[in-house]
Amino acid sequence: MRSWTYIVAVMTLGGAQLAGSPAANAQSLKLKEMIGRDKEKVASLGKEANQACASQIAFQVDYGSYSRVLEDDNNQSPWAYLANATDALKKVCRSNEGKQAVQAKIKTVIVSNGDSESESLANGVFRYQVPYRGHSPATVVNWLQANL
């Protein structure tokens, strides 16, 4: 069982890897600052979902896929897209059956930007891809309830 400290360390490590990558070095200062603020909100959302689900899920944002986030018409930071997944998990975990399914099947959640919304679950990794125009947690709730 992982501790809360470990989960935060995993997210920080992921950010450190991004910061050292060639793509990160080419980022604008504005984008770097936004990602820094964003990671704090990701940690907070992850903690809330883990408390609701009595789980130790690692939450990650594929920041590389959000390279055009500053052009986003909705002015949404990547954490807002992760919120769809964490809100959906909290809703699914309201029932004992949902909580047990989440605990048994989801170990990591990765949110990325893409042309269309999609969800998948394989080997304990739930992937949620969402376009900049966004969607609501309802589609994620429906998918989780149908596939867990």
Buried (B, 14 or more C-beta within 10 A) or exposed (E): EBEEEEBBEBBEEBBEEBBEEEEBEEBEEEBEEBBEEBBEBBBEBBBBBBEBBEBBBBBBBBBEBBEEBEEBEEEBBBBBBBBBBBBBBBBBBEEEEBBBBBBEBBBBBBBBBBEEBBBEBEEEBBBBBBBBEBBEBEBBBEBBBEEB
